[in-house]
């Protein structure tokens, strides 16, 4: 009898434990839709060469500005005919938009994931140190405030102007720097609340050195909020890269990225809107998937926010 | 109140100083000698030396910063490498379109978002609530230029109701001015609406459960006064805060939207300056936009006392 009661209590208590969260996962639609969408884009990016694509950079002067679904028939020497269909049309250099859009997913994903990982890593280190080392806190946070008061896209654009030839690395750096202060703030707020917890005090009283306290007791508390923040950083990085490329200050134009395809299509937008339409559908769907994943994860991992909204 | 305003104004000084140091270093981090860049490709060694002396580039870096910031504070942003005109003059010429676009967007966004958010909170779980939540996720996922092209294609090209691109000065007639602002403002407003509507909904939802709202209803007050006077007013602090933070999104959006709609404003100037590696202009624009952002958020802080008399300084 008492055993059954203990079990009943035991069921009620771990409701917020990781195992119970994992069990709750299937019920969160947002996570599933987001994860499925993201998995689809990742599959497309990985399998890009096998999805009936041609070289996305191949210029073909004969096939310029074709509408979506246009076919090109080449009569071979033996009289047989080879038919090429441009599912999404071609751009003004005759490049196949379908192949460019498919290959474009690679750049977007690389940028999104790299920026998320780097900004979370840098932000985590600065946030931990700043939250725990009091005298550094003031200086670090003033610098972060300063960085945060420059609007993100503007800062990214200005940073790109620093390097002579913009490439993947420059663009990643330009997107990481505006994102870092946001991660720092998050980590710092977690550290500030955790450092007052009795178990941290106990660990310190037992003589645990600061790095040990940070790694063993403070760090685990930052994981859940950082996973959520990381997905949002990823979504925003994909958007910012598209914006930079669209404005002509991002990745070099011959590289197929969604922003570049749209930038190329600007001039003939009135007659041939497909150059903007197709990449924007892929871009919006990808960012939407990542955002939904983030929203769902936040609901799962952060019960406080769930109660508020 | 007044001492508080003074203290808050003082608090913006270190923030703006950090921004200034950063923007200053922006030019110093560039590969090569700034004097050589300013002098151009056909300059002689003497030209470069003259410019170096004139701009104080032969001084220690801390001294250079003081000279530079002194000029900025006097309104001297230097001369644009690319346009060969004083940067301050360039900015003044480009100010009107950006101000007009930002103001229109702000008004439009608040007028759409606040009623949407309040209705969504009031009819929680209804189709309008789901619409607002869906819009807020979508608003963050679709970049401004995609929305811009979609609106342009539908209303300017397909139906031909509005001009496709361009800008007309207010002095040249209000009709043409507003016609050309409709599409860009809507484009820019969507993400802002998503941001504000979401917070309005959450904030009003919280207040609607409060005791004073129940009391207001119990004394027989109609629903509209309950919503506006008792719910919205008490929910206004987070809403105004997010409007302030949203200015950063607005500024980023201005850069993109001006490019889509070919509006000759500060956003377009920023992109042109970056493409031309015109550092004095880039510096000035970044400083200016950041100052505007910091000041607007200062104003937002100050409105709290009017919105919520419990907040005293």
Contacts between the chains, C-beta under 8 A, distances in Angstrom:
chain1	res1	chain2	res2	distance
A	142	B	14	5.4
A	142	B	15	7.3
A	142	B	18	5.9
A	143	B	18	5.8
A	145	B	14	7.8
A	145	B	15	5.0
A	145	B	18	6.7
A	146	B	14	7.8
A	146	B	15	5.5
A	146	B	16	7.9
A	146	B	17	7.6
A	146	B	18	2.5
A	146	B	19	5.0
A	146	B	21	7.6
A	146	B	22	6.2
A	147	B	18	7.4
A	147	B	22	7.0
A	149	B	15	5.5
A	149	B	16	7.6
A	149	B	18	7.9
A	149	B	19	5.8
A	149	B	290	5.1
A	149	B	293	5.7
A	149	B	294	5.0
A	150	B	19	6.0
A	150	B	22	7.3
A	150	B	286	6.1
A	150	B	289	7.5
A	150	B	290	4.7
A	150	B	293	7.8
A	151	B	247	7.9
A	151	B	248	4.2
A	151	B	249	7.7
A	151	B	251	4.2
A	151	B	252	5.1
A	151	B	289	6.0
A	151	B	290	7.3
A	151	B	293	6.1
A	152	B	248	6.6
A	152	B	252	6.2
A	153	B	251	7.6
A	153	B	252	3.3
A	153	B	255	6.1
A	153	B	256	7.5
A	154	B	251	6.2
A	154	B	252	6.4
A	154	B	255	6.7
A	154	B	270	6.8
A	154	B	285	7.6
A	154	B	286	5.8
A	154	B	289	5.6
A	154	B	290	7.8
A	155	B	286	7.3
A	157	B	255	6.9
A	157	B	270	6.3
A	157	B	271	7.0
A	157	B	274	5.3
A	158	B	23	7.9
A	158	B	26	6.2
A	158	B	274	7.0
A	158	B	282	5.5
A	158	B	286	5.2
A	160	B	274	6.6
A	161	B	273	7.7
A	161	B	274	4.2
A	161	B	277	5.9
A	161	B	279	7.3
A	161	B	282	5.6
A	162	B	26	6.7
A	162	B	29	5.9
A	162	B	30	5.8
A	163	B	31	7.9
A	164	B	31	6.3
A	235	B	140	7.5
A	235	B	141	7.2
A	239	B	141	7.9
A	239	B	143	5.3
A	242	B	143	5.9
A	243	B	143	5.9
A	243	B	144	7.9
A	243	B	145	7.1
A	243	B	252	7.8
A	243	B	256	5.7
A	246	B	143	7.8
A	246	B	145	5.7
A	246	B	256	7.3
A	246	B	259	7.7
A	247	B	255	7.2
A	247	B	256	7.0
A	247	B	259	5.9
A	247	B	271	5.1
A	248	B	271	7.3
A	248	B	275	6.2
A	249	B	271	6.8
A	249	B	274	5.3
A	249	B	275	6.4
A	262	B	145	7.0
A	262	B	146	7.9
A	269	B	149	6.5
A	269	B	152	7.7
A	269	B	153	7.6
A	270	B	157	5.7
A	270	B	164	7.4
A	273	B	149	7.3
A	273	B	153	5.6
A	276	B	146	7.4
A	276	B	149	5.0
A	280	B	142	7.6
A	280	B	143	7.7
A	280	B	146	4.0
A	280	B	149	7.3
A	280	B	150	8.0
A	283	B	143	6.8
A	283	B	146	7.0
A	284	B	138	7.9
A	284	B	141	5.5
A	284	B	142	4.5
A	284	B	143	7.6
A	284	B	146	6.3
A	287	B	140	7.7
A	287	B	141	4.2
A	287	B	142	7.6
A	287	B	143	7.9
A	288	B	137	6.8
A	288	B	138	6.9
A	288	B	141	4.0
A	288	B	142	7.9
A	291	B	137	6.0
A	291	B	140	5.8
A	291	B	141	5.3
A	292	B	137	6.7
A	295	B	137	6.9
A	308	B	202	6.7
A	308	B	206	7.4
A	309	B	202	5.0
A	309	B	205	7.8
